[in-house]
Amino acid sequence: MPTSDRPHIFDLTPDSLRDLIKSWSWPKFRADQVLEWVYRSAVADPAAMTNLSIRDRQILAERITFLSGEPIVDVTGSDGTRKLLIRWPTALARGSRADSGVSLPVMDGAGAAQETECVMIPTDDRCTACISSQVGCPVGCTFCASGIGGLDGNLTAGRIVEQVWLLHRDLHAQECRISNVVFMGMGEPLANYAAVMQAVRTLMAPWALNIGGRRITISTVGLPLAIERLANEGLPVTLAISLHAPNDELRRRLIPWAEYTTIADLMDAGRYYFSQTGREVTLEYIMLGGVNDQPQHADELASVARTLRANVNLIRYNEVAGLPYERPGDNTVRRFQEVLRQSGVNAHIRASRGRDIAAACGQLRHEHREASTT
């Protein structure tokens, strides 16, 4: 069977895998055996599934794709942060206006193989996987490397899950596991809505990676209709809105997609999300030196944040070669946080991780492509 026609193991559920192997005249319990190997033992090579016959292992290898992506760069930083650059086959899904409420300029990935990034961030009490949902990004934030070159296509649910599995596999050998997942890598998750929802349900499933919904964060630049749709999914995930500016004028200069909405609309959607889920919303705010990091910006942001149940994450910018933004000084960031806290806003400064391995969104892919052309 051609590789492109094979089902991907990470797209399959117990029911769909049982139906598939039943069509091969196999007993249904084989599906449970295969999924236990993949998710419990972190084995994705049929040849190593030793409780199956040699012939059954050969059939699995011929009829199911287990690993779709190829890690082409694997680097670990001085703080233990690990980043993978994964090359995917060229067959990518197109975007859909129904997914996001915004028309997406999506190509179908024809031509060169496509690359995305995922990151494992260890701390004392958790290991967090930061994963991508698209190849490239349609949003085009002027400070971000992910959108350089635009959007090539959407990752399937299976390829989203595969990123977490790849990071989980090596932790499994250390008797550790991925405990948290954040959709903060390349792409706009709510513009690939159906695949992201399917992936979240697989990540949460007891038969798969069994990651609690409260330990999964979906970060969006802010698509109000999609946020409201997410609020009604019955998933206890955390919603993070990438605000990055305290007023619409500045936000539209930094984020082209902000032309489609207003901060007031986003706050309305955030309040609806809280009313339906009981989950506080996180407002993410990348601080750009001399651009959005002044005390007046903090005052404006405080006024916005107080309109809903929200936490504010302040993120010091990681510089990207060729982009005209600088990282603010530590004192500037602390003063900004203090203004927020004095206004009654719960504000945190996110620790910078993986700066020595280009761990910010799209950096590693951008640097790898730049190096490949020189």
C-alpha positions as CSV (number, residue, x, y, z in Angstrom):
1,M,0.0,0.0,0.0
2,P,1.5,3.4,-0.9
3,T,2.6,5.4,2.1
4,S,0.2,8.3,1.3
5,D,-2.8,5.9,1.4
6,R,-2.0,4.3,4.8
7,P,-3.9,5.4,7.9
8,H,-1.7,7.1,10.5
9,I,-1.6,5.4,13.9
10,F,-1.9,8.7,15.7
11,D,-5.1,9.5,13.8
12,L,-6.7,6.3,14.9
13,T,-8.9,5.6,18.0
14,P,-9.5,2.2,19.6
15,D,-12.8,1.9,17.7
16,S,-11.4,3.0,14.3
17,L,-8.3,0.7,14.7
18,R,-10.6,-2.3,15.6
19,D,-12.7,-1.6,12.6
20,L,-9.6,-1.5,10.4
21,I,-8.1,-4.7,11.6
22,K,-11.4,-6.5,11.6
23,S,-11.4,-5.8,7.8
24,W,-8.1,-7.8,7.7
25,S,-9.9,-10.7,9.5
26,W,-7.8,-10.1,12.7
27,P,-9.3,-10.4,16.2
28,K,-10.3,-7.0,17.7
29,F,-8.0,-7.4,20.7
30,R,-5.0,-6.8,18.4
31,A,-6.0,-3.1,18.3
32,D,-5.5,-2.9,22.1
33,Q,-2.2,-4.6,21.8
34,V,-0.9,-2.2,19.2
35,L,-2.1,0.9,21.0
36,E,-0.5,-0.4,24.2
37,W,2.8,-0.7,22.4
38,V,2.5,2.8,21.0
39,Y,1.3,4.7,24.0
40,R,2.3,2.6,27.0
41,S,5.6,1.3,25.8
42,A,6.5,4.2,23.5
43,V,7.2,1.8,20.6
44,A,6.3,2.8,17.1
45,D,8.2,0.0,15.2
46,P,6.0,-3.0,14.4
47,A,9.0,-5.2,14.3
48,A,9.5,-4.6,18.1
49,M,5.9,-5.6,19.0
50,T,6.9,-9.0,20.2
51,N,3.5,-10.4,21.3
52,L,2.4,-10.3,17.6
53,S,3.5,-12.9,15.1
54,I,6.3,-12.0,12.6
55,R,3.7,-12.0,9.8
56,D,1.3,-9.7,11.7
57,R,4.2,-7.3,12.4
58,Q,5.0,-7.3,8.6
59,I,1.4,-6.6,7.8
60,L,1.2,-3.7,10.3
61,A,4.3,-2.1,8.8
62,E,2.9,-2.5,5.3
63,R,-0.6,-1.1,6.0
64,I,-0.2,1.5,8.8
65,T,2.0,4.6,9.0
66,F,3.5,4.8,12.4
67,L,5.9,7.7,12.2
68,S,5.1,10.2,9.5
69,G,7.6,12.9,10.3
70,E,11.4,12.9,10.2
71,P,13.3,14.8,13.0
72,I,16.1,16.6,11.0
73,V,17.4,18.8,13.9
74,D,17.4,17.7,17.5
75,V,19.1,20.2,19.9
76,T,19.1,20.5,23.7
77,G,19.9,23.8,25.4
78,S,22.0,24.5,28.5
79,D,18.8,24.6,30.6
80,G,17.5,21.2,29.4
81,T,15.1,22.6,26.9
82,R,14.9,20.3,23.8
83,K,13.8,21.3,20.4
84,L,13.0,19.2,17.3
85,L,12.7,20.4,13.8
86,I,10.5,17.9,12.0
87,R,10.2,17.4,8.2
88,W,6.8,16.2,7.0
89,P,5.7,14.7,3.7
90,T,4.2,17.3,1.3
91,A,0.6,16.2,1.6
92,L,-1.0,18.8,3.8
93,A,-4.6,19.7,4.6
94,R,-6.0,23.0,3.3
95,G,-7.4,25.5,5.6
96,S,-11.1,26.2,6.0
97,R,-13.1,29.4,6.6
98,A,-15.5,27.4,8.7
99,D,-12.6,26.5,11.0
100,S,-11.6,30.1,11.9
101,G,-14.1,32.6,10.6
102,V,-11.3,34.1,8.5
103,S,-10.4,33.3,4.9
104,L,-7.0,31.5,5.0
105,P,-4.4,32.0,2.2
106,V,-3.4,28.3,2.4
107,M,-1.2,26.5,-0.1
108,D,-1.4,22.7,-0.3
109,G,2.2,22.1,0.4
110,A,3.2,21.1,-3.1
111,G,6.9,21.1,-3.7
112,A,9.6,20.8,-1.0
113,A,8.9,18.9,2.2
114,Q,7.5,21.0,5.0
115,E,9.0,21.6,8.4
116,T,7.6,22.4,11.9
117,E,9.0,22.7,15.4
118,C,8.2,21.2,18.8
119,V,9.8,21.9,22.1
120,M,10.1,20.0,25.4
121,I,10.5,22.4,28.4
122,P,11.5,20.7,31.7
123,T,11.0,22.2,35.1
124,D,11.2,20.8,38.6
125,D,7.6,19.5,38.6
126,R,6.6,19.1,35.0
127,C,7.7,18.5,31.4
128,T,5.8,20.6,28.9
129,A,5.5,19.9,25.2
130,C,5.1,23.1,23.0
131,I,3.7,21.9,19.7
132,S,2.8,23.3,16.3
133,S,-0.6,23.0,14.6
134,Q,0.3,24.3,11.1
135,V,3.2,24.4,8.8
136,G,4.1,28.1,8.8
137,C,1.5,30.6,10.0
138,P,-1.1,32.7,8.3
139,V,-1.2,35.4,11.0
140,G,2.0,37.2,10.1
141,C,2.9,38.8,13.4
142,T,5.6,41.3,12.5
143,F,7.9,40.1,15.4
144,C,7.5,36.3,14.9
145,A,9.6,33.9,12.8
146,S,6.8,31.4,12.4
147,G,5.0,33.4,9.7
148,I,8.0,34.3,7.6
149,G,7.1,32.8,4.3
150,G,3.4,32.5,5.2
151,L,1.3,29.3,5.6
152,D,1.9,26.1,3.7
153,G,-0.9,24.1,5.2
154,N,-2.5,22.5,8.3
155,L,-1.1,19.5,10.2
156,T,-3.4,16.6,10.6
157,A,-4.5,15.5,14.1
158,G,-2.1,12.6,13.9
159,R,0.9,14.8,13.1
160,I,0.0,17.1,16.0
161,V,-0.2,14.1,18.3
162,E,3.0,12.6,16.8
163,Q,5.0,15.7,18.0
164,V,4.0,15.1,21.6
165,W,4.7,11.3,21.2
166,L,8.2,12.0,19.9
167,L,9.1,14.1,22.9
168,H,7.4,11.6,25.2
169,R,9.4,8.7,23.7
170,D,12.7,9.7,25.1
171,L,11.3,10.8,28.4
172,H,9.7,7.3,28.7
173,A,13.2,5.8,28.7
174,Q,13.9,8.0,31.7
175,E,10.7,6.8,33.5
176,C,9.3,10.3,33.0
177,R,6.5,11.6,30.8
178,I,5.0,14.7,29.1
179,S,2.7,16.2,31.8
180,N,1.6,19.4,30.0
181,V,0.9,20.5,26.4
182,V,0.7,24.0,25.0
183,F,-0.4,24.8,21.5
184,M,2.1,27.7,21.2
185,G,4.3,26.5,18.4
186,M,4.0,27.3,14.8
187,G,0.5,28.2,13.5
188,E,-2.8,29.5,14.7
189,P,-4.5,26.5,16.4
190,L,-8.1,27.8,16.0
191,A,-7.5,28.1,12.3
192,N,-7.0,24.4,12.2
193,Y,-9.9,23.8,14.5
194,A,-11.1,20.2,13.7
195,A,-7.6,18.7,13.7
196,V,-6.7,20.4,16.9
197,M,-9.9,19.3,18.7
198,Q,-9.3,15.7,17.5
199,A,-5.7,15.9,18.7
200,V,-6.7,17.3,22.1
201,R,-9.1,14.4,22.7
202,T,-6.4,11.9,21.8
203,L,-3.9,13.5,24.1
204,M,-6.5,13.4,26.9
205,A,-7.7,9.9,26.3
206,P,-6.8,7.2,29.0
207,W,-5.9,4.8,26.2
208,A,-3.4,7.3,24.7
209,L,-1.2,9.8,26.5
210,N,-3.8,10.5,29.3
211,I,-2.9,14.2,29.8
212,G,-5.5,16.0,31.8
213,G,-7.4,18.7,30.0
214,R,-6.5,21.3,32.6
215,R,-2.8,20.7,31.6
216,I,-3.5,21.6,28.0
217,T,-3.4,25.2,26.8
218,I,-4.6,26.4,23.4
219,S,-3.1,29.7,22.4
220,T,-4.8,31.9,19.8
221,V,-4.2,35.3,18.3
222,G,-7.9,35.8,18.9
223,L,-10.7,34.5,16.7
224,P,-13.9,35.3,18.7
225,L,-16.2,32.9,16.8
226,A,-13.8,30.0,17.2
227,I,-13.2,30.9,20.9
228,E,-17.0,30.6,21.5
229,R,-17.1,27.3,19.6
230,L,-14.2,26.1,21.8
231,A,-16.1,27.1,24.9
232,N,-18.9,24.7,24.0
233,E,-16.7,21.7,23.3
234,G,-16.9,20.4,26.9
235,L,-13.1,20.4,27.2
236,P,-11.5,21.8,30.4
237,V,-8.5,23.2,28.5
238,T,-6.9,26.6,29.2
239,L,-7.5,29.4,26.7
240,A,-4.6,31.8,26.1
241,I,-5.2,34.9,24.0
242,S,-2.1,36.4,22.4
243,L,-2.8,40.0,23.0
244,H,0.6,41.6,22.7
245,A,-0.8,45.2,22.6
246,P,-3.2,47.1,24.9
247,N,-5.0,49.0,22.2
248,D,-6.3,48.2,18.7
249,E,-4.1,50.7,16.8
250,L,-0.8,49.2,18.1
251,R,-2.1,45.7,17.9
252,R,-3.0,46.1,14.2
253,R,0.5,47.3,13.5
254,L,2.0,44.2,15.2
255,I,-0.6,41.6,14.1
256,P,-2.1,41.9,10.7
257,W,-5.0,39.5,11.6
258,A,-6.1,42.0,14.3
259,E,-7.8,43.9,11.4
260,Y,-10.5,41.2,11.6
261,T,-11.5,41.9,15.2
262,T,-11.1,44.3,18.2
263,I,-9.8,43.8,21.7
264,A,-13.3,44.5,23.0
265,D,-14.6,41.5,20.9
266,L,-11.8,39.3,22.2
267,M,-12.6,40.2,25.8
268,D,-16.3,39.4,25.1
269,A,-15.3,36.0,23.8
270,G,-13.0,35.5,26.8
271,R,-15.8,36.3,29.2
272,Y,-18.0,33.8,27.3
273,Y,-15.3,31.2,27.6
274,F,-15.1,31.7,31.4
275,S,-18.9,31.6,31.8
276,Q,-19.1,28.2,29.9
277,T,-16.0,26.5,31.4
278,G,-15.2,28.2,34.7
279,R,-11.6,28.4,33.4
280,E,-9.7,31.7,33.8
281,V,-8.3,33.0,30.5
282,T,-4.6,33.8,30.1
283,L,-3.6,37.0,28.3
284,E,-0.2,36.6,26.7
285,Y,1.9,39.7,26.1
286,I,5.2,39.6,24.3
287,M,7.2,42.6,25.4
288,L,9.1,44.4,22.6
289,G,11.7,46.9,23.6
290,G,10.5,50.5,23.2
291,V,7.3,49.4,21.3
292,N,4.8,48.1,23.8
293,D,6.7,48.0,27.1
294,Q,6.2,51.5,28.5
295,P,4.2,52.4,31.7
296,Q,1.3,53.9,29.7
297,H,1.0,50.5,27.9
298,A,0.9,48.8,31.3
299,D,-1.9,51.1,32.4
300,E,-3.9,50.4,29.2
301,L,-3.3,46.7,29.6
302,A,-4.5,46.7,33.2
303,S,-7.8,48.3,32.1
304,V,-8.3,45.6,29.5
305,A,-7.3,42.7,31.8
306,R,-9.7,43.8,34.6
307,T,-12.7,43.3,32.3
308,L,-12.5,39.5,32.7
309,R,-11.1,36.7,34.9
310,A,-7.7,36.6,33.5
311,N,-4.0,36.1,34.3
312,V,-1.4,38.0,32.3
313,N,1.8,36.3,31.1
314,L,4.6,38.8,30.3
315,I,7.0,37.3,27.8
316,R,10.4,38.9,27.1
317,Y,11.0,38.9,23.4
318,N,13.5,36.5,21.9
319,E,15.3,38.3,19.1
320,V,14.9,37.0,15.5
321,A,17.6,37.7,13.0
322,G,16.3,40.1,10.3
323,L,13.3,41.4,12.4
324,P,13.5,45.0,13.8
325,Y,12.6,44.3,17.4
326,E,14.7,44.1,20.6
327,R,14.4,42.4,23.9
328,P,13.5,44.8,26.8
329,G,15.6,45.1,29.8
330,D,14.8,43.2,33.0
331,N,14.1,46.4,34.9
332,T,11.6,47.5,32.3
333,V,9.8,44.2,32.5
334,R,9.6,44.3,36.3
335,R,8.3,47.9,36.3
336,F,5.6,46.8,33.8
337,Q,4.6,43.9,36.0
338,E,4.5,46.2,39.1
339,V,2.1,48.6,37.3
340,L,-0.2,45.7,36.5
341,R,-0.1,44.3,40.0
342,Q,-0.8,47.6,41.6
343,S,-3.9,47.8,39.4
344,G,-5.1,44.4,40.8
345,V,-4.0,42.3,37.8
346,N,-2.5,38.9,38.4
347,A,0.7,39.2,36.2
348,H,3.6,36.9,35.9
349,I,6.9,37.1,34.0
350,R,7.5,33.9,32.0
351,A,10.9,32.5,32.4
352,S,12.9,32.6,29.2
353,R,13.9,29.0,28.2
354,G,16.0,27.7,25.4
355,R,17.4,31.0,24.2
356,D,20.7,29.2,23.1
357,I,18.8,26.8,20.8
358,A,16.4,29.3,19.1
359,A,13.5,28.0,21.1
360,A,11.0,30.8,20.2
361,C,8.3,30.1,17.7
362,G,9.7,29.5,14.2
363,Q,13.3,30.5,15.1
364,L,14.9,27.1,14.5
365,R,13.2,26.5,11.2
366,H,14.1,30.1,10.1
367,E,17.7,29.7,11.0
368,H,17.9,26.2,9.5
369,R,16.5,27.5,6.2
370,E,18.8,30.6,6.2
371,A,21.8,28.3,6.8
372,S,20.7,26.0,4.0
373,T,20.7,28.8,1.4
374,T,24.1,30.2,2.3
